[in-house]
C-alpha cells in the first residue's frame, strides 16, 4: 500500500515544483499564422484570435462570405477554397450550366433532394480545437457514426444516386476546380451540390461543360497531403472497402475497422492519407489503438489532428531508425523508435501550460533520455519551462 501511494502521489510531487497553469490566451493573428497567408489579396483575416483547445479560432472575410477556421491549417484551406468558389461561380454562369441550374431548380424529386453528398452540420456541445485529446483517458469521447450524417457520411439514397451519376458528377466538378468534394465549407459545398444536381437532372454533358472551364489545381486538404485521385474517382463505399482491406492486412480487428470507417468526420479526403500513413509504418506496434482512437473523433478539427499526428509519426522514422511503437498515454500519441527516441507529435497552434499538459509532463517525467514534443505551432513560455523541467525538449514550428 505504501508503494502504491508513492506511485499515485508522484505526479503531484513533481507538479509542486512546476509553473502554475495558465488560461488559453487571445493572440494577434500574426503570432500564429504566416505573413503571406495573412496578407493575401481578396480577403481579410481578423487580427484578434482566441485560442480554444490549443487551436487559433480565425475569422476570414471575403466577398464569398465570412468563414471561421479552427486552426491555422484550416485557415490556409479556407483561403485556398476561395479560388475554387470563384471558378465554380464562373462555371455556373456559362450557358449550358445556367440553363441546367434553372431546370434543376424546378425539379423537386425526393430522390434528388436526399442525395446531398456533403451535408454541412455541427454537433452541439462539441468545443472547438482539440483540447479533448489532452484530457485524461477517463473523460469519455463519444463516437460519431455514419448514421448521424456529416462530412463523410453516406445519406439515405446516396448509393442509388451514385449509380445514377449524381455524386459522380459532383466529384468530377470538384476535381475540375481542384476542390475537396467533401468540403465542410458551406458556400463551396452548396456550389458542388447545385452544379452536380444541374448536371444530373439537366442532362448536361460534363465532358462538354468542363472542357470550357479552366482546370483546377490539386487542392491541399492538410499540410501533409493533397486530395487523392481516389477521392475524386471512387465512391465513398468503394473507398470504405479499400480501407477495410488495408486495415485488416495490418492486423486490425473487424470491430475497430468498422468503428473507423463509419465515423462521419473521417471523410474519404481525410481517411485515405490516414490509412496510407499507417500502412507506411509496418514495424510499428499499436496501430490498432490509434485507429480505435481515430474512430472517436467528433469534429473535422479532431479528424485533422489525428491525420497530422499520424503523418508526423511516419516522418519521425528513418530507414536506420524506424518507428517501432505508437503508444497512447491517455489520448496523447507517443512515438518510439528502434534507436530509443521518444517523440510526441503535437499538431496544434499553441501549447499552453494547462492542467492536462502539466499532468502529462508530471506523469512522464524521465530526464536523461532523448525526448521531444514536436509542436507545429508555438508553445508558451510556461509550457516550455514546465516541459523542459520534466525532461522534454520542445521543438516549435515542426513539420506536419
Protein Blocks (a to p, Z undefined) as FASTA:
>chain_A
ZZmmmmmmmmmmmmmmpccddddddddfklmpcfklmmpghiacdfbdcdeehiacdddd
dfkbccddedjklmmmmmmmmmmmmmmmmmmmpmklmmmmmmmmmpccfklmmmcfbacd
ddehiaghjklmmmcfklccddddfkngpjklccehklmmmmnommmmmmmmmmmnopaf
kbcbfklmmmmmmmmmmmmmnopafklmmmmpccdddddfbfkbccdfklmmpcfklmmm
mmmmmmmmnopafklmmmmmmpmklgfklmmmmmmmmmmmmmbghklmmmmmmmmpcbfk
lmmmmmmmmmmmmmmpcfklccfbdcdehjaccdddfkopacdddddfbdcddfklmmmm
mmmgcehiacddddfbbcdfklmmmmmmnopacdehiaZZ
